Amino acid sequence: MSLLSELSAIAKKLKIPAQTSVYSGNAPDEYLVFTPLYDSFELHADNAPTADVQEVRISLFTKSSYTRTVSRIVKALLSADITVTARKYVGHEDDTGYHHYAVDTAKNYEMEEIQMATIGLDKLFYAEIIEDSDGNETYGVPASLAKAISADLSVELAEATLYADDGASEIVKEFKSGTLSLGVDDIGNDAASVLTGATIDSNNVVISTSEDGGKPVAIGFRAKKSNGKYRYFWLYRVKFGIPSTSLATKGDSITFSTPTIEGTVLRRNKPDGSGKHPWKAEATEGEKNVPDSVITGWYKSVYEPTFTVKPAETGK
């Protein structure tokens, strides 16, 4: 998880266009720019960093009154446990007509959260989901989605505190949902149809309508480790939105940015062999007790969890 990914999710929820570092293309009357300010390690244990502090400036540009929008942004930040370290009206840009208001933010991330943040990956696949009358999933044969360039996976946990003997005895954190943002080189027509609900007409043209809504799919990919081995993933149920592509003119040419598609990661309905509802499968190549067949067959079908049933203990 990263502060930039959380801020992007907040901007999307508030329906305010946002980009990082600079806003490319034709700017709307109101938009946000995220500028990373500072990253540092804190809370060292045994000379190893256990947490990372990330700071990002949110710059609001608007041609109307900024006060209400700033209030909405700050309220959303505080609800997400993001610290607001400074707020400042920068001024009015007479040449563009925009008011400029800056909100500086910061948040601490545990190292376990950071490890799941930005993933350089390849072999991006998807598998269609078929549901029975009870909503339990079976998966189609995995197919290549696109050449993946980047992925950002953030996870939201539901936290509950268990009390015993008039005190907190245990804190339970359970998976609630996640957000997967994929940067890809291109999404083919067939994949676009499955993921976003767009239709393909008789001329093989992709038609997107206001009534579109894609079906959930499983998403598989792998990430290369520093030792040259790969870590393999399946996300069991992901619901995607419409891919976004921005373009800008430069002289007489048009420059396209990398298409981005964002999906919500959910737990699957079908329980596994232990009676639980998985949302992710993860295996590391070369790790002890991981069979080679699991790695070689990762993209032949969506991985199904297997559990060894322990024999019941008998009294002596």
N, C-alpha and C positions, 0 to 999 in steps of 0.2 A: 504494500500500500504506500502511496506517496501523497504529499499535500497537493501537488498539481492535479492528480487524478481526483481527489476529493473536491477540489475547487471546480474542476470541470463538471463533475456531477451536480454540484450545487447550481452552477450557471445554467445547466440544462434544465434543472427542476424549476428555476426561476424564469426560464424561457428568455434568457439574455444571451445573445451570441458572444462567444469568447474564443480567443486564441492565445497562444503563448508567444511572448517576446514582442511580436509585432502583428498587427491585424492586416492580413493580405486580402486583396480583392476590393470590391466596392464596400465600403464601410456603411452599416446601417445608421439610423439616427441615434441609436444607443447600443453600446457594446462594451465588452471587458477585454483587458489585456493582462495576462499573468506574467510577472517578471520574477524569476527565482532570485533571491537576495543572498541567502547564506545557508550553508549546511555545516553542522558540527556534531561531533560525537560527545556524549556526556554519560554520566553514571558508569564510570569504569569499574569493573570488577575483575580482579586477578589480571590487571593491566590489559583487559580486553573491553572494547566498547560494547555496552549492552543497549544503548538507545541512541537515536539520531534526532537532532533538532533541525527541522526544515522551516525556512522562512520564505514567504512569497508575498510580493506586493500585488494587490489588485488595483488596477487603474480603470476607473469608470469614465467613459466618455459619453456624454449625452447632450442633445440639443434642446432638451426640455429641463424642467426643474429636477435637480439631482437628489433632493432631500428624501423623498419617498423611496427611491431606488436604493439609496445608501442604507436606509432603515431596514429594508427587506433583506439586503445582503448581510448586514450585521446580525440580524435575527437568525438567519440561516446558518451563519458561521458559528454562533454561540450554541445553537442546537446540535451542531456536529462536533462540539467540544474542540473547536478551533479557536485559539487565542487571538484576539485583536490587540496588537501591540501599539498601533498608531493610526490616526485618521487625520486627513488634511485636505482642505480644498486647495488645489494647486493653482487654479485660475481659469480664465476664459480665453479660449483660442480665437482671437478675432478673425483670423484668416480662414478657419474651418467652421466656426460657429459652435464648437463643442465646449461644454463645461468639463473640466478635468478634476476628478476627485480620487484620492489615493487612500486605500485601506491596507495596512501592513498586517500580515497574519503569521502565525507560528504554531507548530504542533510537534510534540514528541512522538517518535515511533520506536517501538521495541524492535530489536534486530530481527526477530522472527517475522514481523510484519514486513520489514524492508526486503527480506529475501524473496517475498512473493510479488514484489512490485513490478519492475520492468524486466521483461524477458525477451532476449534475442532468440528467435526461434526459426524453425523450418518445418517442412512436411506438415502443413496445415490441412486437416481433413475434417469432413462433416459426415454425419450419418442421420438419415431421416428417422423419425420416431413414429411408430405405429402403436396406438393405444387401444386396449380392449375396453369393454363396457365399464370396467371399474377404474379406468385411467392408468392401468399398469402398462409400462413401456416394453416394447421389443424394438430392436434397432435394425435398420436396413444395412446393406453393405457400404462401408465407408468409401467416400469418393473425395478426390482432391478438391479443396475449396479455392485456393489461390496461393501465389507465392507470398508468404508472410514476411513482413519487414520488421514489425514490432508488435508487442502485446503488452497491455497493462491490465492486471487483474487485481481488483480490490475486493475485500470481503467484509461484510457487515455481520457482526456477531450479536446475538441476543444474550444479555448478561442477567443472571439472577443470583441472589445471595440466599444461601440456606442458613437458617438460624437454629441453634441448639444451646440449651443451658443459658438462655438470655444473652447469647452472643453469636456473632457470625462464625459459622463453622466451616463453610465452604462457598466458594464463588464458582458458579457453573456458567460456562460460555458455550453457546450452541450456535451453529451456522444458521443464519437467517436468509441471506441472499448475497449475491456478488454482482460486480459489473466487470465485463470483459470488453476492452476496446482493442480492436485489431487494426493495424496499419498494413495494408496489402497492396500489391501492385495492380491487381485488377480482379474483379469478381465476374465470373462467366455468367452467361444468361441463365443456364440451368440452376446454378447455385443462387443467383439473385432471385429467381422465381421461388425456390424452396424457402430461402431465409427470410425474404421480405414480403412474400405474397404477391409480388408483381406477376403479370401475365405476359406470355410471349405470343405475339400475333402471327399471322400466316407468313409474314415477311421476316420472321425471326427478330422482330424489334421488341425490346422490353418496354412494356407499358405499365407505369405506376399510377395508381389511382388513390383517391382519398379513402376508399374503402379497404385498401390493402391491409393485410395483417399476416405476417409470416407464422409458420408453425415452429414449435420448439424443435431443436436438433441437438445431437451430441457433437461436441467439438474435440478433436484430438490434435496434438502437436508435440513437438519435442524441443528441448533447449539444451544447447551444448555447454558442458561444464569445462572448467579450466584444465582438467586432466584429459580432455579430448573425448570423454564418454558423454552419453546423452541421458537426460532425464525426460521420461515420457509421461504424457498427461492425457486423460480423457475427462472432459466436463460433461456430466450425464444429461443435463437439460439446460439449454441456452435459448432464450427468446430474443431475436435480433430486431432492430429497427431499420429504417431506411439508411443506406450508406450515404455519407456526406463527402462531397468533393468540392474544393474551392479552386478557383482559377483566377489568374491576374494577367493583365496585358503588360508586356514589356517591349516597347518599341512597336514593331509590326508583328510580334509573335505572342502566343498565348502560353503561359506556363501553368501546368497542372500540378496540384499538390497530390500527395499520396492519398488515395481513397481510405476513409476510415469508417468502420462499421462497429457499432456498439450494441452489446447484448446484455441482458440480465441473466445471471447464473442462478439456477434454482436447484433444490434437491429433487431427485426423481421420486415419482409416486411409488414405484415398485420397490418393496423392501428387499434387502439382500439376504444372504443365508443366515445372518445373525439377527434378522428382524428389524434392522435399521434402514434409513433412507439415505444412501450415499449421494453426494453431489460431485465428487472428484475421485479419480483414480490416478495414482502416481507411482511410477517404478523407475529405478535408476539402473542403467546398464552396468553390469559387472559387480553389482552389489551382492553381498553374501545372501544365499538362499533365494535369489531371484532366478528362476529357470530361464535358460536361453530361449525356450519356446515362447515365453511371455513377451520377450522383446521382439523376436522375429515375427510374431503373429499380432503385434500391436495394432497394425492398420488393416488386418484382414477382417476383424470384427471388433465391435466395441467391447472393451474388457469387462467381463462379468466377475464380480468378487466370488472367491471360493473360500470356504472355511472347513477346517478339519474338525469333525465332531469328536470331542474327547470322550473316551469311555467313562461310564459312571463308576464312581468309586464304590467298592464293596467293603463291608465291615470285616474285620479280621476276627 
